[in-house]
Amino acid sequence: MMIQYRFLVAIFLITSMFACQLDFDRNTPISENDDVGITSTTEMLLPITYTIRLDKASVVAPVMPTATSPVMPISSPIPTQSSTLNSISQAITTTEPQRIVDSDDLAVAMQAWHNGRFDEAESNFKSIIKNKNSSSDDKKRALYWQGRTELALAKYRAASETFTTFLTDYPHDELNRSAQFNQALAFERIGESDSAVQSYQKSILADDPIAVYIYERIADLAMRNENFDEAQTYYQHALEETTETKYHVYFHEQIAKTLLEQNQFDEAIAQYTAILNVAQFSAYRAEIMHLRGEAYLYSDNMPAAQAEFQATLDQYPRTYHAYLTLLDMLEADMPVDDFLRGYVDYHGGGAYQPAITALDRHLTTSSSERDDEAHWLLAWSWRKERWAI
């Protein structure tokens, strides 16, 4: 009886799975992202969603771009310099009509590209361009993707030349903006900064969330070239392109850096103050207060610098930037309470020998309600210093 029951259950499960498979086959269209590839020669329109992620490392573009994608391929083989919206992340989604590739040759080349076989893809795209039987549309798309492939293969000069040809031959194509952006990446890699900036500028559209990222790339490029005035301008443009507080604090900080390089200390201090008006995390507030104190120091405003440094130690003594603040104060011969000095050395900097010295001096020369804590910190400092040895 039990065997018959198990047999019936097995038959039921198999039948259910088969029915589900039939339902899947009947109702699920094969998309361009499926492993089977693209073989249809029928023109179809598909809505496809692109997610662009702005964060420290990069911007993530379409998961599987196709030869007709009008969306800028932000995810490139070229890593971003400095940061991309320091420690911030936001997903931006746009929907574009998408045409399925109608050429078997182009489909094969695209499949190689998607699978990371860039040498093979490059060869295929060039063959399509040279083949007199290829349609003009296929040749156009193959030319664009040849440039993308050359970027992936780190053939940056070749990529810049390919995108220049594409933009010359197809100045009004839907891929024009994407080509401008990728051309800028190529120019940036071969050190042609002016050309890179011009191409980046041409890829910016009004009311476009990607613009904030492009402005930042231009600003970062200017910073690397020590063109601080231009960097300030483009960081300001990026700041104005977003309403997100987390973006604002990053760009205020970058603008402050450009201002310090130009000895505009009061303006830099104003940028740090704008950050502190909204920043909430203790470690970040300590960092910005330390930077604002240094800006006061650079401007020879010693009383303001000392007050800012002291406030950093008092409010955030366990942070690493409190420890850096302590070092600044000692270098500038500013007075520091020995207990606080030992506390910051221990918690903020892990500097156990300096902590021992400061706490010993505190216990020897003065007495306070924090003596018990001083003894405790001193004992642990000795222990950790011994472990370090």
N, C-alpha and C positions, 0 to 999 in steps of 0.2 A: 504493500500500500504506500509506504513512504517513498519507494522508488518511483512509483507512478506519479505521485504528487510532485516530486522533484523534476520529473520529465516534463510534466505539464507546465511548471513554472519556467523551465528553460525554453520551451517552445514559445511561451508568451513573451519572454524577454527578447528573443531573437526576432519575433514578428514586430514588436514595438520598435526595435532599433531599425529594422528595414523600412518601416513606415516613416519614421523620422527622417531617414536618409532620403526617401523619395520626396518628402516635404521640403527638405533642404535643397535638393536638386531642382525642384520645381520653382521655389520661391526666392532663392538666393542668387542674384546675378553675379557673374564673375567680374570682378573689378580689376582695374589696372594694377592693384597692389597684390593680387593673388599670385601664388608661385607658378601657376601654369603659364604666366606670361601673357603677352598681347598678340593675338593672332587674327582678330576680327578685322575685316576690311570695311566694315560698315561704320559710317560716321554716327557717333552717339554723343549726346550731351549728358554729363554727369555733374551733380553738385559735389564738390570736394572741399573738405575743410582743412585749412592750414593753421597750425598752431605755432606761434612765434613766441619764444620764451626769452625775456630779457633778464639776464642774471650776470653773475660775476665773470663767468667764463666765456659765454657765447650767447648767440641767439639761435634758437632751434627753429628751423624752417620746415617746409613740407617734409613729411616722413618719406614720401615717395614721389618726387616731382616728375613730371613727364615733359615731353618735348614741347607741349603746347602751354605749359604753365606760365601765366602772366605774372605770377607772384615772385617777388625778388627772392632769390635763394640765399637767405641770410646765413644759413649754416654752410660755411665754406671750409676748405682745407686750411685756411689761414687763420691761426688763432688770434683772438683779440689781444691788443697790447694793453698794459696796465690792468684795467678792470672794465667790465661792462656792468654799470650800475651796481657798484660795490655792495655785495651781500644782499642784493635785492632780486626779487623774482616776480614777474607778472606774465600771465599768459594772455596773448592777444589773438583772437580768432577771427578770421575773415573767410567768407565763402565766395568762391569764384566759379563760373561755369568752366567745365573742363572737357576738352575733346579727346577722345581716345585716338591714339596713333593709328593711322590707316595704312601704314606701309610695313610689310614684313621685315624688310631690311632695317628700317629704323627701329622697329620693335626689338629686333635681335640686339642692335647696338645699345638701345636703352636698357635692355635686360642686363647686358654686361656691365653697364654703368652702375645700375642699381645694386648689382652683386659685388661691386668693388673691383671688377676686372677692367681696370682703366686702360691698360695697354691695348687690350682687345677692343674696348669701346672706341679708343682713339683711332685705331686702324679702320674700324667699321664706319665711323663717321666720315673719315677722309675718303673712303671708297664711295660712299653715297654722294659726296660732293663732286667727285671726279666722274662718276658714272653718268654718261649722257642720257641714259634712260630714266634717271631719277627725276621725280617731279620737282618743280621749283620750290614747292612748299617743303618737301623733304630736304632739299639742299639747304634751304634757309634754316630749318630746325637743326639739321646736322652741324651747320656752321656754329650755331650758338652752343650746342652741346660739346662741340670740339673744344671751344674755349673753356667750358666748365671742366672738361676732362684734363686739359693742360694745367689748369689750376690744381686739380687733384694730384697730378703727377709732379707738381712743383716746377713746371715749365712756365715760369711766370712771364718772362719776356714774350714767349710764343703766345701765351694767353692774352697778353695785352694787345698784341698785333692781331690776333684772331677777333677779339671783341671790337677793335678799331675797324676791321673789315666789315664786321656785322653791322655796326652802327652806321657806317658809310653806305652800305648796300641797302639797308632796311631802316631808314631813319624814323619811320612812323609805325614800326611793328609793335605788337603788344609785349614783346620781350625786350623792347628797347631799354626800359628802366632797369630791368634785371641785368642786362648787359652792361649798362653804365656802372652799376654797383660792383659787379664782378671785375670789370675793367679797373675800377679804383683799387680793388684788392690786389690785382696784379701789379699796378703801378706802385702801390705801397711797398710791395715785396721787393721790387727792383730799385727802390730808393728814389723814384721820381715823385717826390712829395707834391709838387705843384700840380702835376697832372692828376695825381690821386685825389687831391682836394677838388679840382674841377669836376672830375667824374662823380665823386660823392655828391657834390652840390646838385648836379643834374639829376641825380636819382631821388632827390627829396621832393615829396608831394605835400601840398597843403592838407592840414587836418589828417595826417597819417601817423598812426602810433609808432611806425618804424622810424620816423624822422628823429626821434629822441636818440635812438641808437646811432644813427648816421652822424648826427651832430657830435655825439661823444667820440666817435672814431676820428672825426676831423680834429677835434680838440686834443685828443690823445696824440695824434700825429704832430700837431703843432707843439705840444709839450716836449715831445722827444727831440724836435728840432730847435728847442729853446726859443720858440716864437711865442712868448708868454702873452702878449697882447692879443694875438689871434686866438690862442687857446682860451683865454678869458671870454672872448666874444662868443665862441661856439659852445662853451659850457653854459653860458648865459642863455643862448638859444635853446639848448637842451632843457634847461631849467624851466623855461617858459612853455615848452611843449607838453608838460605834464602837470597834473594837479595832485599827484600822489606825494604825500609827505615823505615817504621812504626814499623816493627819487630826489626830492628837494634837498634833503640833508646831504646826500652824496654829492650833488652838484654844487651846493654851497661850499662844501669842503674842497672840491677841486678848484673852484673859483678863488678861494682863499689862498691856495697854493700858488696860483698864477700871480695874485696880488703881492704875496710875500716876495716872489722873485723880482717884482718890479719895485720893491721897497715901499709899497703902499700899505703901510701897517694898519692905519686906522680903518681902511676899507676891509682889510683881511679880518680884523677884530669884529667888524660888523657882521661878516659872514659867519664867524664862529658863534656870535651871539644869536643869530637867527636859528642856528642849529640847536643851541641850548634851550631856546624857547619851546622846542617841540620834542627834543630827545628825552627818552625815559630810561633807557638801560644804563645801569650804574657804570659798567666798564666803558661804554661809549661816551657817556657824559664826562668821565674822568679823562678820557683821551682828548676830547674837545677843550675841556678846561685847561689841560696841560698845554695844548697848542695855542690857546688864547693867551695863556701866561707867557709863553715863548714870544708871541707877537708883541706883547707889552715890553718884554725884555729887549727884543731887537730894536724897538722904537725908543729905547733908553728911558722908558717910564718905569723906573725901578719900584716905586711904591705900589703901582698897580700890578706889576709882575709879582711882587712878593705877596700881595693880598690874594691874587688868583692862585698862586702856588699853594699858599697856606690853606685856602679853601678846598683845594683838591685833596690835600693830605687829610684835612679834618673830615671831609664828607665821604671820601672813597679810599680809605687807607689800605684796603686789602687788594687793590687793583694794581696791575703792572704799571699803568701810567702814573699812579701815585709814586711808585718807585722811581720812574724816570723823572718825575717832578722833583723828588728828593735829590736826585743827582744834580739837577739844574740848580737847585737852591744851594747846595754845598759848593758847587763850582762858582756861584756868584757870591759866595760868602754871606749868604742869608742865614740868620739864626734859626735853628730847628730844635725843638724840645727833644731831649735824649730818649725819653720813653717813646714818643711818637716816631722818632727816627728808627729805633729798634723794632717797633711794631711794623712799620712799613718795610724795613729791610727783610723781616721774617716773612710776613704775609704777602707783600706785593712783589718782592724781588727774589725771594729764596736766597738772600745774601746772608748766610748764617754767621760768618765771622764778623762782618760789620755790625750785625744785630747784637752779637755777644759784647762787642766793644761798647756800643751805645747803651745797652741795658746795664752793663757793669758800672758804667759811669753814672747812670741815673740812680742806681741803688747806693752808690758810694757817696754821691754829692748831694742828693736830695731825698726827700721822703714825700710820698703822696698816697692817696687812697688806692692807687693802681699798683702798689708795690707787689702785692700778691700775684697779680697778672704778670708783672715784670719778672718775678722769680720763675713763674711757669714758662714764660717765653724763653727765658735764659736757659732753663734746663733743656727745653726742646731744641734750642739752637745748638747747644753743645752736642746733643745726641745726633742731630741731623748732620752737623759738621763732621762728627766722627764717622758716621755712615758714609759721607761723601768721600772721606779719605780712604 
